[in-house]
Amino acid sequence: MNSIDPIHRYRNGARGQAEEPRQRQKPKLGPVARQVAQQYRRDTLSPVMVSGVMRLIEFAVLLLAGLQLYAGHVGLTTHLFVQYPIIIVGVALVAVVLLEVSDCYQLSALRSPVSQAGRIFVIWSGTFALLTVALFFLKISSEFSRFWLGTWYVSGLVIIIVLRLAAAHLFRRWARNGRIERRAVIVGGGKNAETLIRAIEQQPYNDIRICGIFDDRDDTRSPPVVAGYPKLGTVAELIEFARIARIDMMIVSLPITAEARVLALLRQLWVLPIDIRLSAHSNHLHFRPRAYSYIGSVPMLDIFDRPINDWDSVAKRAFDIVFSLIGIAVFSPVMLATAIAIKLDSKGPVLFKQRRHGFNNEEIEVYKFRSMYADQCDPTARKAVTKGDPRVTRVGRFIRRTSIDELPQFFNALFGSLSLVGPRPHAVAAEAHNRLFDEVVDGYFARHRVKPGVTGWAQINGWRGELDTEEKIRKRTEYDLHYIENWSLLFDLRILFLTPIRLLDTENAY
């Protein structure tokens, strides 16, 4: 995660701070802001994902065209049946790499294929020129079909152009109806915000949609409308707005010299699963070019990046599906035996559903084997299960101690409400000493920046079971945030395989 040092220190210092007991008065989103947020509830397509899929499609289409022409014209019985496929794969791969190096997969290039036609022609021709030279120096050019080579060259060029024309039409339609865009809000109003908005709007093929402005200052210091965009509320109200509207990016338009104010804002906002950028457009401080990211030509300083985003999220989802299916197959006899035991032990359903906090603080329904008497179940988990709790059945004690009651969550992970590995989801009304968890730990909701998991880094480090003290909540949150900031597939794999070993310690499970 990218962050400038003062912000990183400030955020880390905020994690472990407990607040004095009080009843939090959460800010209410205004009716106009809520109406605007509701317009953006639908998920968008990430431009990074769209261009990535385009790479895969073009590689696959060029590969299939070459193979089909080879099978139809040359035949599969030639003595070069190994060399032909290798060359076809190599040519398709080199072409895609050269198109990537030439910025032909930028969204602006994909939306204007006619202007890129000359570049595409040069790249595809250059790829075949490299192939011809390679075959000549390897002294095998005479053994390959010139008709096949020429036909593939012409058909491949036509395919790329036609495919990009069709894609451009689709991308423009998606841009018009808001399917492909990055939703952004501006934090901070006044002249700085107006200058920033004008600069962003002047960018050609801009995929940023500004949804509104949020500022703590009153209308005398921060106008209610800036560059045609309304001020929708305060920074505290922005958190709810961002979650409802599924905001992708937050741009802080305050000067970096106002460090105290910037840090105060970020302390509130870093809990959201979004990219946070500090506008450098009107700052007089200058950094090295590599320190900036850009919206078109507008420079930004990266403060926080959304964790597990774009292709990382695809890899993690594939990981969840594969290992969930394996887990269901391996543990199906245990789950069947558990279901029978629960049914024989006490009246009521086999499964128990509980409302918990999921990704982006949304409520999800988590499955568990029922471990308590049906008439004493607590779907809100307001009263935590304690050692020797009379509400727990005989079978329930065993399956809770061994964590067998959690096995149905493989299906949650398969269907997508949970991940296999991540911060454990807490019940929406869970409390410690009559205080909600977010009242105990400042920044608690930052653990919801990623999808919650069946198992997690905190659990294999001994922080499982009852959260009966504020110290346990703080420690679990600390481990959860460490996981989020250091995520990788190897890290997930490590946690997954260590989980059965750690479950042997049943001291805190009852």
N, C-alpha and C positions, 0 to 999 in steps of 0.2 A: 504494500500500500504506500502510495506516495504522500508525503506530508512534509511541511516545513517544520523545523525543529521546535519552535515555540509552541506551535499548535499541538504537536505530538506530546510534549511535556504537559501541556495544559489538560489535554484529554486524559492522559494516563493518571494525572493527579486527581482527576474528577471521579475516576472509577470507584475508588474505595471509600469515598466520602459518604457517610450516612447522614441523613438529614434528621433534624429534630422531629419527633412525632407530631404529625399534623394531618389534617384532612386536605388533600390537594384539591384545589379548584381548577379543573381542567378548562382551558379556554374553549368557548363555543365558536364554531365556524359560522360566519354570517350567512344570511340567506343567499345573497348574490354569489359569494365565494362557493357555497355549497352547490348552487345551480351550475356554476362554471365547472366545478370539479366533476359533477355527474356527467357532463358532456364527454369527459375523457376517460371514462371507466374502462373502456375496451383496451386490451393490450395492443401494442404496436409491434411492427416488425423492425428489428434492429438493422440499421444500414450495414453494420459490420457483418451480420449474419446473411443479409441479402447478397452482398458482394461475394461472401465466402461460398454460398450455395451456387452462385453464378460460375465461380471457378470450377467447382465440381461438375456442374452440368456441361460446361464447354469441354473439359477434359474427357468426360464420359462420351459425349457426342463425337468428338474427333477420334477417339479410340474405337468406338463402334463402327464409324464410317470406314476407317482403315481396315478393320478386321472383316467387315462385310465384303468390301471390294476384294480383299485378299482371298476370302473363301469362295467368292463367286467367280473371279477371273483367274486367279493363279491356281487355286485348289489346295486342299489340305494334305495332298499326298506328295507335294514337292519335297525335295531333300533339304530345303531351307525352312522346314515347318517350325523350327525353333527360332531362327534368326528374324523371320518376318514379324512375329508378335513382339519380339524384343524391340525392334526398330519402331513399330507402330506405337508402343507404349512410350518409348523415348521421345519420339517426335511430338506426341500429344503433350507430354510433360514439359518439354522444352518450350513449346509454344505458349502454354499457360504461364510458365515462369517468366518468359519475356514480356507477355502481356501485363503481368503483375509489375515487373520492373518499370515498365513504361506507363504506369498509372492508369491502365485501361480498365481496371476494376474499381476505380473510384466511382462513387455514386454519380458525380457530375458527368463522367465519361459514359456510364451506362445509360444515362438519360438523354444523351445526344450522340447516338451511334454514327450519324452521317458525318459529323465533324471528326470522328475517330477512324473513318473508313481508310484513309490514306495510311495511318499508322498501323492499322490491323493488316493491311496489304503488305507493308514493308516487313512486319514481324513474321507473318506466315511465309512470305517468300524467303526471308532470311533463314527461317528454320529449315526449309527444304534445301536452300543453298548449303547450309552446314551439313545436312544429311548427304547431299551429293558429294561434297568434298571428303567427308568421312568414308563413304563407300569407295571413292576413287583411291584414297591412300591405303585403304585396306585391301585393294586389288580384288574387290568382289562386286564392283558395280555392274559388270556385264551379266551377272547371274540373277539380277533382280529385274522384274518386269517394268519397262519404261511406261507402258500403257497404264499399269496399276499406279505407278508413281504420279504420272500426270493427272490421271482421273482423281486420285485422292487429293492432289493439290487443288484442283479446281473445285471439287465438291466440298472440300473442307473450308475453303474461302467463302463459298456461297452459304454454307451452313452457319458459319460464324456471323456473317452479316445479317442473314435472315433471323437468326436466333436473337441477336442484339436488337434488331428492329422491333421484334415482338416483345422482348423484355422491356424496352424503353416505353412502349405503349402501356404495358402493365404497370411499370414504375410510376409513370406520370399519373395514371388513374389512382394508384395507391396514395401518391402524394396529395392529390386533390381531396380524397376522402379521409385523409389522416391515418391511413394504415401504415405508412412508412415515414416515420419522423422521429425526432428526439424532442420530447416535451421538456420545456425549461421554464423555470420561474426566476425572476430577478429579485434579489434581496438588497434593499436599499433603493431609495428613490432620488428625486432631484435631478440636477444637471448631469451627474455622472451616469445615472441610469439611462437618461435620454440619449446621451452620446453613445453609450454601449448599444442600445436598441437600434439606433440608426445605422451603426456600423454593421451589426449582424444582418439587418434587413437588406443591406446593399450587396451582400454576398451572393454571387450567382449560384443557382441550384442549391439553395440553402435548405437543409433538412431540419433546422431548428424551428420549433413552434413555441413562441413565448405565450404562456398561459396567463400571466399576470404578474403583479408586483406586490411584494410584502415589505412593510417597513414599520418599525415601532414608533417612528416620529409622527406627530399629528399633522393635520393638513396645512398648518401655517409654515411648517418646516419642510414638509414633503408633500407635493401636490397630489390630489386624489387621482389624477390622470396624468400619465407620463408617456409621451410619444404615441398617444392613442390607446394605451393599455391602462386598465383601472388598477388602483391599489386595492387589493382584496382583503387585507387584514394585517395582523401583526405577525412577527416571526414565530411566536408561540402557536398561532393558528395555522401557520404554514405546515406544521408537522401533519395535522389531520388532512389538510388539503392535498399534500403530496401523496399520502397513502390512498386517498379516494381516487385521485386523478391519475395515479400511476406515473408520477413525474420521473423523468430519466436524469435530469440535470438541474442543478441549482447554481446560479451564477451570482456571486457576491460582488456588487458594484461599488464597494467602499474602497477607498485608497488604502494600500497596504501600510501606510504610515499610521493609520488609525488602528494600531495593533490591538489595543485593549478591547475596542468595540468589535473587531473582527473575531477575536478569540471568544468573546462572550457569545457571539452569534453561533460560532461553530460548536461551542459546548452544547448548545441546544439541538443543533441540526445533524450532528454526526451519527445519530442513532438511525437515520433513514438509509435505506438501501439504494442510494443514488450517487451519481458523480457530483462532487462539489468542486467548483472552480472559482478562482478569484480573478476577476477581470483585471488584466494588465494594460487595457487599451488606453487609459488616461493616466496611468501611473508614471511618475517621473523617474522612478527607480528602474534600472535596466539590468537584466540577468543575461546569462549566456543563452543562445538560441535553443539549446537542448532543454533548458528549464521550462520552456513553454510548450503547451499544446495549442492547437488553433481551431477556430471555427471559421472556415474560409481563411481570411488573412488576419482575423481578430485574435490577438494573443491572449492566452489564459494561463494562469498558474494552477497546476493540479494540486488540490488539497487532499481530497479523499476520492478514491475510485470505488465504484460499486463492486463488492466482492463476488467472486464466482459468476462472472458475466459472460455473455456471448458464447464463444466456443467452449469455454470452461464449463458453462452450465450444460451444454450438450454432452460433454464428456462425463460430467457427474450424473446426468440423467441416465445415460447409457449404462454407467456403472451400477446405478440403483436398480435398473430393470434386470440386468444380468444376474446380479448377486441376490436380488429378491426372489427371482425364479429358482435359483439354486437353493436358497434358504427354505422356500416353501416345499421344494421337493425333498430336501434332507430331513426337515422337521415335521413333515406331514404325519408320520406315525405318532410322534409325540403330541401333536395338536389334536389328533383324533382321540388318543387315549385321554388327554386332558378334558376334552369336551364330554366324553362319556363319564369320567369321574365327577365332574361338576354337576352333571345332570343327576347322577345317583346320590350325590352328597346333599343337595338342597334344591328346593323349588326355585324356578326362575329361568331366564334365558342363559345361554352359555356365554354369549358375548356381552360386554359392557361398553357403552359408548360415552365418551367424555369430551366436553368442549375445552379446547386448549388454544393457546396462542400459537399461530403459525407464522409463515413468512410475511413480512411487512405488517406484523401485528394483527393480521386477519385471524378470525376464529376458524378453527378446523375441528373436525370430529375424529377422535383417535379411538381405535379399537383395542380392547383388552379382553382377556378371559375374565369372567366375573369371579372375583375372589371374596366378595362380601355377600351377606344375606340380601336377597332381592329387595326386601322392604326397608333395608337400611343403607342401600347404596347412596353415594353422594356424588351426583354428576358434576357438581360445581367444585368439589374438593376443598370446600371452605374449611372443613375440619380434617386435618391430615391424619392418616393412619398411624397409630402409635404402637409400641411394643405391647403384645398381649391384648390388642384391641378386640373387644367382644363382637364387633361387627363382622370380623373376618371368619370365614368358614374353615373347617379342618383342611379341606383341599386347598382353600385360598392361602393358608399359611405356607404350605409347601410351594405352591406355584409362585407366590410373591418372593419367597426366600431365594428360589432358584431362577427368578425372572422369566419363568415359563409363561406367566400371564401376559408378557409383552410380545409373544410370538405372533399374534394376529397383526401386529404392526408391519410385518413383512408385506401385507396386502396394502396398507397405507402407503408404503414406499413404492410398491408396484404401480399403484394408481396415481401417485404424484403428490399427495398432500403432505407426506413426510419424505425425507431422504434417509438412506440407511445410516449415514453418519452426519452428525450435526449437533447443535445444542439441543438438549432434551426439552420437549415442549412442556410448559407448565400450565396447569389449569388456570382458567381465566380469573377465578376468584381466590386463588391460593394466597394464604396469608401466613405471616410469622409474627407472633405476639400482637395479633390484631392489626398488622400493617401489611398492605399489599407489597409485593416484592419490589415494584418500581418505586415505592416510597422508601425502601431500605437502601437500594443501590442507585446512585445517580448514574444515568446512562444505561440502566438495566435493559431498556428496549433495543439497545444496539445489538443484542444477541439475536434479534429477529430480522437482521439484515440478510440472513440466509435461511434456507428452509430448515426447520428443525429435524432432528434425527432420531432413529430408533436407539442408537448408542452414540456416545460422544467422548471427547477428550476428557471432560470432567469426570465422567463415570469410570473410565479405566484408571483414573488417578485417585480413586477412592471417594469421590464426591457424589455418591448415589444414595438413594433412600430418602428418609424424612428430612425436610428442610425446616427444622424446628428452631434454629438460631439464625440471627442475622449474619453471623460470621460464615455459616455454611452457604448462605445465598450469595454473599460477596465472593467467596472462593469459587463457587461454581460459575458465577458470571465471569470471573477473571479467567478461568480456564476456557470458557466458551469463546471469549473475545480473542484469546491466544489462538484458538483453532481457526477462527474466521480470518485472522490476519496472516496465518501461515498455511492456508489450505493448499493441498495438492492431492492428486489421485493417490500418490504413494502414501501420503499422510492418512487418507481415508482407509487405504488397504491395511496399514499398520494398526489403526484403531480397530478395524473390523476383526482382524485375526487375534488381537490381544483381548478382545471382549470376553470370549469364553473362559480364558485363563483368569481374568479379574473377577468373573462371576463366582469363582470358587470362594471368594471372600464374602460371606453373607452377614457380616457383623451389622451393617446398617440397613439390611433388607428385611422387612417384616410387614 
